[in-house]
Amino acid sequence: MTDETCITTIDGFDVLDVCHRQTLFTLGKLAALVARLTRGGADADACAMAREIVEFFSATARRHHQDEERHVFPALLDSGDPQLVQNVLRLQEDHRWLEIDWVELSAQLNAVANGQMSYDLDALRAMTQVFIALSHDHIALEESSIYPWARERLQRNRRRRETA
């Protein structure tokens, strides 16, 4: 997977959707890593898993959020639809919380990735649960409210240009 995987194009919702699928997959990998660490500690496979997770959420997922903030959210905030605006404000807050959570979580995962025994398994487990739950809720709101509205607006604008 390249870093460009989640970059928004002019009608990049398909790309954003792919990134959501990759995020959900990587969240599953994160849960599997914590289960593996609980069973047997940080072996070579666990270290490799941790590196992949850190790479994805430190780079690709961050760019995905930046793309949403830059290309999707502004028009929605200007929509005049109070529910839509409220949803976007919540998603922006989610982005801030996900970043804060990730900074804490990544410190634990970097220790695992580097084969260090300095990680706190109980803290890692708790942080992982919070991060996964918020990520799932965030994606669900985007896919049920934000993306459909934005897609419709993009299609409407495209039809207007084609008929003009």
Rosetta constraint file for C-alpha pairs under 8 A:
AtomPair CA 1 CA 5 HARMONIC 6.65 0.50
AtomPair CA 3 CA 7 HARMONIC 7.90 0.50
AtomPair CA 3 CA 59 HARMONIC 7.07 0.50
AtomPair CA 3 CA 60 HARMONIC 5.54 0.50
AtomPair CA 4 CA 60 HARMONIC 7.79 0.50
AtomPair CA 5 CA 15 HARMONIC 6.88 0.50
AtomPair CA 5 CA 18 HARMONIC 7.89 0.50
AtomPair CA 5 CA 19 HARMONIC 6.92 0.50
AtomPair CA 5 CA 60 HARMONIC 7.53 0.50
AtomPair CA 6 CA 15 HARMONIC 5.72 0.50
AtomPair CA 6 CA 16 HARMONIC 5.75 0.50
AtomPair CA 6 CA 18 HARMONIC 7.37 0.50
AtomPair CA 6 CA 19 HARMONIC 5.36 0.50
AtomPair CA 6 CA 60 HARMONIC 6.54 0.50
AtomPair CA 6 CA 61 HARMONIC 7.69 0.50
AtomPair CA 6 CA 63 HARMONIC 6.99 0.50
AtomPair CA 6 CA 64 HARMONIC 5.38 0.50
AtomPair CA 7 CA 12 HARMONIC 7.60 0.50
AtomPair CA 7 CA 15 HARMONIC 6.98 0.50
AtomPair CA 7 CA 16 HARMONIC 7.46 0.50
AtomPair CA 7 CA 63 HARMONIC 7.05 0.50
AtomPair CA 7 CA 64 HARMONIC 6.46 0.50
AtomPair CA 7 CA 67 HARMONIC 6.43 0.50
AtomPair CA 8 CA 12 HARMONIC 4.61 0.50
AtomPair CA 8 CA 13 HARMONIC 7.16 0.50
AtomPair CA 8 CA 15 HARMONIC 6.47 0.50
AtomPair CA 8 CA 16 HARMONIC 6.73 0.50
AtomPair CA 8 CA 64 HARMONIC 7.92 0.50
AtomPair CA 8 CA 67 HARMONIC 5.99 0.50
AtomPair CA 8 CA 68 HARMONIC 7.91 0.50
AtomPair CA 8 CA 71 HARMONIC 7.33 0.50
AtomPair CA 9 CA 13 HARMONIC 7.96 0.50
AtomPair CA 9 CA 15 HARMONIC 7.74 0.50
AtomPair CA 11 CA 151 HARMONIC 7.99 0.50
AtomPair CA 11 CA 154 HARMONIC 7.52 0.50
AtomPair CA 12 CA 16 HARMONIC 6.24 0.50
AtomPair CA 13 CA 17 HARMONIC 5.94 0.50
AtomPair CA 13 CA 147 HARMONIC 7.21 0.50
AtomPair CA 13 CA 151 HARMONIC 7.35 0.50
AtomPair CA 14 CA 18 HARMONIC 6.23 0.50
AtomPair CA 15 CA 19 HARMONIC 6.30 0.50
AtomPair CA 16 CA 20 HARMONIC 6.31 0.50
AtomPair CA 16 CA 64 HARMONIC 7.16 0.50
AtomPair CA 17 CA 21 HARMONIC 6.40 0.50
AtomPair CA 18 CA 22 HARMONIC 6.26 0.50
AtomPair CA 19 CA 23 HARMONIC 6.00 0.50
AtomPair CA 19 CA 61 HARMONIC 7.67 0.50
AtomPair CA 19 CA 64 HARMONIC 7.30 0.50
AtomPair CA 20 CA 24 HARMONIC 6.15 0.50
AtomPair CA 20 CA 139 HARMONIC 6.89 0.50
AtomPair CA 21 CA 25 HARMONIC 6.18 0.50
AtomPair CA 22 CA 26 HARMONIC 6.09 0.50
AtomPair CA 23 CA 27 HARMONIC 6.04 0.50
AtomPair CA 23 CA 61 HARMONIC 7.24 0.50
AtomPair CA 24 CA 28 HARMONIC 6.27 0.50
AtomPair CA 24 CA 136 HARMONIC 7.57 0.50
AtomPair CA 25 CA 29 HARMONIC 6.33 0.50
AtomPair CA 26 CA 30 HARMONIC 6.13 0.50
AtomPair CA 26 CA 53 HARMONIC 6.38 0.50
AtomPair CA 26 CA 56 HARMONIC 7.68 0.50
AtomPair CA 27 CA 31 HARMONIC 6.32 0.50
AtomPair CA 27 CA 132 HARMONIC 6.19 0.50
AtomPair CA 28 CA 32 HARMONIC 6.15 0.50
AtomPair CA 29 CA 33 HARMONIC 6.05 0.50
AtomPair CA 29 CA 49 HARMONIC 7.40 0.50
AtomPair CA 29 CA 53 HARMONIC 7.47 0.50
AtomPair CA 30 CA 34 HARMONIC 6.39 0.50
AtomPair CA 30 CA 49 HARMONIC 7.96 0.50
AtomPair CA 30 CA 50 HARMONIC 7.65 0.50
AtomPair CA 30 CA 53 HARMONIC 6.75 0.50
AtomPair CA 30 CA 128 HARMONIC 7.36 0.50
AtomPair CA 31 CA 35 HARMONIC 6.33 0.50
AtomPair CA 31 CA 128 HARMONIC 7.14 0.50
AtomPair CA 32 CA 36 HARMONIC 6.08 0.50
AtomPair CA 33 CA 37 HARMONIC 6.11 0.50
AtomPair CA 33 CA 46 HARMONIC 6.27 0.50
AtomPair CA 33 CA 49 HARMONIC 6.80 0.50
AtomPair CA 33 CA 50 HARMONIC 7.22 0.50
AtomPair CA 34 CA 38 HARMONIC 6.12 0.50
AtomPair CA 34 CA 121 HARMONIC 7.81 0.50
AtomPair CA 34 CA 124 HARMONIC 7.44 0.50
AtomPair CA 34 CA 125 HARMONIC 6.31 0.50
AtomPair CA 34 CA 128 HARMONIC 7.96 0.50
AtomPair CA 35 CA 39 HARMONIC 6.30 0.50
AtomPair CA 36 CA 40 HARMONIC 6.06 0.50
AtomPair CA 36 CA 41 HARMONIC 6.85 0.50
AtomPair CA 36 CA 42 HARMONIC 7.97 0.50
AtomPair CA 36 CA 46 HARMONIC 7.13 0.50
AtomPair CA 37 CA 41 HARMONIC 4.23 0.50
AtomPair CA 37 CA 42 HARMONIC 5.81 0.50
AtomPair CA 37 CA 46 HARMONIC 7.24 0.50
AtomPair CA 37 CA 121 HARMONIC 7.56 0.50
AtomPair CA 38 CA 121 HARMONIC 7.37 0.50
AtomPair CA 41 CA 46 HARMONIC 7.85 0.50
AtomPair CA 42 CA 46 HARMONIC 5.27 0.50
AtomPair CA 42 CA 47 HARMONIC 6.12 0.50
AtomPair CA 42 CA 112 HARMONIC 6.24 0.50
AtomPair CA 42 CA 115 HARMONIC 6.59 0.50
AtomPair CA 42 CA 117 HARMONIC 7.71 0.50
AtomPair CA 43 CA 47 HARMONIC 6.28 0.50
AtomPair CA 43 CA 115 HARMONIC 7.73 0.50
AtomPair CA 44 CA 48 HARMONIC 6.27 0.50
AtomPair CA 44 CA 115 HARMONIC 7.82 0.50
AtomPair CA 45 CA 49 HARMONIC 6.15 0.50
AtomPair CA 46 CA 50 HARMONIC 6.12 0.50
AtomPair CA 46 CA 112 HARMONIC 7.35 0.50
AtomPair CA 46 CA 113 HARMONIC 7.41 0.50
AtomPair CA 47 CA 51 HARMONIC 6.29 0.50
AtomPair CA 47 CA 112 HARMONIC 5.52 0.50
AtomPair CA 47 CA 113 HARMONIC 4.14 0.50
AtomPair CA 47 CA 114 HARMONIC 6.58 0.50
AtomPair CA 47 CA 115 HARMONIC 6.13 0.50
AtomPair CA 48 CA 52 HARMONIC 6.36 0.50
AtomPair CA 48 CA 113 HARMONIC 6.29 0.50
AtomPair CA 49 CA 53 HARMONIC 6.23 0.50
AtomPair CA 49 CA 113 HARMONIC 7.50 0.50
AtomPair CA 50 CA 54 HARMONIC 6.07 0.50
AtomPair CA 50 CA 109 HARMONIC 5.69 0.50
AtomPair CA 50 CA 110 HARMONIC 7.03 0.50
AtomPair CA 50 CA 112 HARMONIC 6.30 0.50
AtomPair CA 50 CA 113 HARMONIC 4.91 0.50
AtomPair CA 51 CA 55 HARMONIC 6.07 0.50
AtomPair CA 51 CA 109 HARMONIC 7.65 0.50
AtomPair CA 51 CA 110 HARMONIC 7.14 0.50
AtomPair CA 51 CA 113 HARMONIC 5.04 0.50
AtomPair CA 52 CA 56 HARMONIC 6.19 0.50
AtomPair CA 53 CA 57 HARMONIC 6.23 0.50
AtomPair CA 54 CA 58 HARMONIC 5.70 0.50
AtomPair CA 54 CA 106 HARMONIC 6.35 0.50
AtomPair CA 54 CA 109 HARMONIC 6.85 0.50
AtomPair CA 54 CA 110 HARMONIC 7.11 0.50
AtomPair CA 55 CA 59 HARMONIC 5.97 0.50
AtomPair CA 55 CA 60 HARMONIC 7.59 0.50
AtomPair CA 56 CA 60 HARMONIC 5.17 0.50
AtomPair CA 56 CA 61 HARMONIC 6.19 0.50
AtomPair CA 57 CA 61 HARMONIC 4.80 0.50
AtomPair CA 57 CA 62 HARMONIC 6.39 0.50
AtomPair CA 57 CA 102 HARMONIC 7.72 0.50
AtomPair CA 58 CA 62 HARMONIC 6.12 0.50
AtomPair CA 59 CA 63 HARMONIC 6.24 0.50
AtomPair CA 60 CA 64 HARMONIC 6.18 0.50
AtomPair CA 61 CA 65 HARMONIC 6.39 0.50
AtomPair CA 62 CA 66 HARMONIC 6.30 0.50
AtomPair CA 63 CA 67 HARMONIC 6.04 0.50
AtomPair CA 64 CA 68 HARMONIC 6.35 0.50
AtomPair CA 65 CA 69 HARMONIC 6.16 0.50
AtomPair CA 65 CA 95 HARMONIC 6.83 0.50
AtomPair CA 66 CA 70 HARMONIC 6.06 0.50
AtomPair CA 67 CA 71 HARMONIC 5.64 0.50
AtomPair CA 67 CA 72 HARMONIC 7.35 0.50
AtomPair CA 68 CA 72 HARMONIC 4.85 0.50
AtomPair CA 68 CA 73 HARMONIC 6.01 0.50
AtomPair CA 69 CA 73 HARMONIC 5.28 0.50
AtomPair CA 69 CA 74 HARMONIC 7.06 0.50
AtomPair CA 69 CA 92 HARMONIC 7.56 0.50
AtomPair CA 70 CA 74 HARMONIC 6.84 0.50
AtomPair CA 72 CA 76 HARMONIC 6.91 0.50
AtomPair CA 72 CA 150 HARMONIC 6.97 0.50
AtomPair CA 73 CA 77 HARMONIC 6.11 0.50
AtomPair CA 73 CA 88 HARMONIC 6.44 0.50
AtomPair CA 74 CA 78 HARMONIC 6.43 0.50
AtomPair CA 75 CA 79 HARMONIC 6.16 0.50
AtomPair CA 76 CA 84 HARMONIC 6.70 0.50
AtomPair CA 76 CA 85 HARMONIC 6.39 0.50
AtomPair CA 76 CA 88 HARMONIC 7.13 0.50
AtomPair CA 76 CA 146 HARMONIC 7.83 0.50
AtomPair CA 76 CA 150 HARMONIC 7.14 0.50
AtomPair CA 77 CA 84 HARMONIC 7.44 0.50
AtomPair CA 77 CA 85 HARMONIC 5.06 0.50
AtomPair CA 77 CA 88 HARMONIC 6.84 0.50
AtomPair CA 78 CA 85 HARMONIC 7.82 0.50
AtomPair CA 79 CA 84 HARMONIC 7.64 0.50
AtomPair CA 79 CA 85 HARMONIC 7.39 0.50
AtomPair CA 80 CA 85 HARMONIC 7.43 0.50
AtomPair CA 81 CA 85 HARMONIC 6.12 0.50
AtomPair CA 82 CA 86 HARMONIC 6.06 0.50
AtomPair CA 83 CA 87 HARMONIC 6.16 0.50
AtomPair CA 84 CA 88 HARMONIC 6.22 0.50
AtomPair CA 84 CA 145 HARMONIC 7.43 0.50
AtomPair CA 84 CA 146 HARMONIC 7.16 0.50
AtomPair CA 85 CA 89 HARMONIC 6.16 0.50
AtomPair CA 86 CA 90 HARMONIC 6.21 0.50
AtomPair CA 87 CA 91 HARMONIC 6.19 0.50
AtomPair CA 87 CA 141 HARMONIC 7.64 0.50
AtomPair CA 87 CA 145 HARMONIC 7.78 0.50
AtomPair CA 87 CA 146 HARMONIC 7.56 0.50
AtomPair CA 88 CA 92 HARMONIC 6.13 0.50
AtomPair CA 88 CA 146 HARMONIC 7.38 0.50
AtomPair CA 89 CA 93 HARMONIC 6.24 0.50
AtomPair CA 90 CA 94 HARMONIC 6.11 0.50
AtomPair CA 91 CA 95 HARMONIC 6.20 0.50
AtomPair CA 91 CA 138 HARMONIC 6.59 0.50
AtomPair CA 91 CA 141 HARMONIC 7.99 0.50
AtomPair CA 91 CA 142 HARMONIC 7.76 0.50
AtomPair CA 92 CA 96 HARMONIC 6.52 0.50
AtomPair CA 93 CA 97 HARMONIC 6.26 0.50
AtomPair CA 94 CA 98 HARMONIC 5.85 0.50
AtomPair CA 94 CA 134 HARMONIC 7.45 0.50
AtomPair CA 94 CA 138 HARMONIC 6.82 0.50
AtomPair CA 95 CA 99 HARMONIC 6.13 0.50
AtomPair CA 96 CA 100 HARMONIC 6.30 0.50
AtomPair CA 97 CA 101 HARMONIC 5.95 0.50
AtomPair CA 98 CA 102 HARMONIC 5.82 0.50
AtomPair CA 98 CA 131 HARMONIC 6.78 0.50
AtomPair CA 98 CA 134 HARMONIC 7.38 0.50
AtomPair CA 98 CA 135 HARMONIC 7.46 0.50
AtomPair CA 99 CA 103 HARMONIC 6.23 0.50
AtomPair CA 100 CA 104 HARMONIC 6.73 0.50
AtomPair CA 101 CA 105 HARMONIC 6.06 0.50
AtomPair CA 101 CA 127 HARMONIC 7.24 0.50
AtomPair CA 101 CA 131 HARMONIC 6.45 0.50
AtomPair CA 102 CA 106 HARMONIC 5.60 0.50
AtomPair CA 102 CA 131 HARMONIC 7.45 0.50
AtomPair CA 103 CA 107 HARMONIC 6.52 0.50
AtomPair CA 104 CA 108 HARMONIC 7.07 0.50
AtomPair CA 104 CA 127 HARMONIC 7.85 0.50
AtomPair CA 105 CA 109 HARMONIC 6.32 0.50
AtomPair CA 105 CA 124 HARMONIC 6.63 0.50
AtomPair CA 105 CA 127 HARMONIC 6.13 0.50
AtomPair CA 105 CA 128 HARMONIC 7.10 0.50
AtomPair CA 106 CA 110 HARMONIC 5.76 0.50
AtomPair CA 107 CA 111 HARMONIC 6.48 0.50
AtomPair CA 108 CA 112 HARMONIC 6.61 0.50
AtomPair CA 108 CA 118 HARMONIC 8.00 0.50
AtomPair CA 108 CA 119 HARMONIC 5.14 0.50
AtomPair CA 108 CA 120 HARMONIC 7.00 0.50
AtomPair CA 108 CA 124 HARMONIC 6.33 0.50
AtomPair CA 109 CA 113 HARMONIC 6.01 0.50
AtomPair CA 109 CA 119 HARMONIC 7.53 0.50
AtomPair CA 109 CA 124 HARMONIC 7.88 0.50
AtomPair CA 110 CA 114 HARMONIC 6.03 0.50
AtomPair CA 111 CA 115 HARMONIC 6.30 0.50
AtomPair CA 111 CA 116 HARMONIC 5.03 0.50
AtomPair CA 111 CA 117 HARMONIC 6.93 0.50
AtomPair CA 111 CA 118 HARMONIC 6.31 0.50
AtomPair CA 111 CA 119 HARMONIC 5.78 0.50
AtomPair CA 112 CA 116 HARMONIC 5.71 0.50
AtomPair CA 112 CA 117 HARMONIC 6.98 0.50
AtomPair CA 112 CA 119 HARMONIC 6.62 0.50
AtomPair CA 119 CA 124 HARMONIC 7.48 0.50
AtomPair CA 120 CA 124 HARMONIC 5.99 0.50
AtomPair CA 121 CA 125 HARMONIC 5.97 0.50
AtomPair CA 122 CA 126 HARMONIC 6.24 0.50
AtomPair CA 123 CA 127 HARMONIC 6.00 0.50
AtomPair CA 124 CA 128 HARMONIC 5.90 0.50
AtomPair CA 125 CA 129 HARMONIC 6.32 0.50
AtomPair CA 126 CA 130 HARMONIC 6.52 0.50
AtomPair CA 127 CA 131 HARMONIC 6.07 0.50
AtomPair CA 128 CA 132 HARMONIC 5.95 0.50
AtomPair CA 129 CA 133 HARMONIC 6.08 0.50
AtomPair CA 130 CA 134 HARMONIC 6.13 0.50
AtomPair CA 131 CA 135 HARMONIC 6.03 0.50
AtomPair CA 132 CA 136 HARMONIC 6.13 0.50
AtomPair CA 133 CA 137 HARMONIC 6.24 0.50
AtomPair CA 134 CA 138 HARMONIC 5.95 0.50
AtomPair CA 135 CA 139 HARMONIC 6.15 0.50
AtomPair CA 136 CA 140 HARMONIC 6.12 0.50
AtomPair CA 137 CA 141 HARMONIC 6.28 0.50
AtomPair CA 138 CA 142 HARMONIC 6.32 0.50
AtomPair CA 139 CA 143 HARMONIC 6.07 0.50
AtomPair CA 140 CA 144 HARMONIC 5.97 0.50
AtomPair CA 141 CA 145 HARMONIC 5.76 0.50
AtomPair CA 141 CA 146 HARMONIC 6.98 0.50
AtomPair CA 142 CA 146 HARMONIC 4.73 0.50
AtomPair CA 142 CA 147 HARMONIC 5.75 0.50
AtomPair CA 143 CA 147 HARMONIC 5.37 0.50
AtomPair CA 143 CA 148 HARMONIC 6.89 0.50
AtomPair CA 144 CA 148 HARMONIC 6.77 0.50
AtomPair CA 145 CA 149 HARMONIC 6.40 0.50
AtomPair CA 146 CA 150 HARMONIC 6.11 0.50
AtomPair CA 147 CA 151 HARMONIC 5.87 0.50
AtomPair CA 148 CA 152 HARMONIC 6.14 0.50
AtomPair CA 149 CA 153 HARMONIC 6.24 0.50
AtomPair CA 150 CA 154 HARMONIC 6.13 0.50
AtomPair CA 151 CA 155 HARMONIC 6.16 0.50
AtomPair CA 152 CA 156 HARMONIC 6.07 0.50
AtomPair CA 153 CA 157 HARMONIC 6.14 0.50
AtomPair CA 154 CA 158 HARMONIC 6.14 0.50
AtomPair CA 155 CA 159 HARMONIC 6.13 0.50
AtomPair CA 156 CA 160 HARMONIC 6.23 0.50
AtomPair CA 157 CA 161 HARMONIC 6.29 0.50
AtomPair CA 158 CA 162 HARMONIC 6.22 0.50
AtomPair CA 159 CA 163 HARMONIC 6.20 0.50
AtomPair CA 160 CA 164 HARMONIC 6.01 0.50
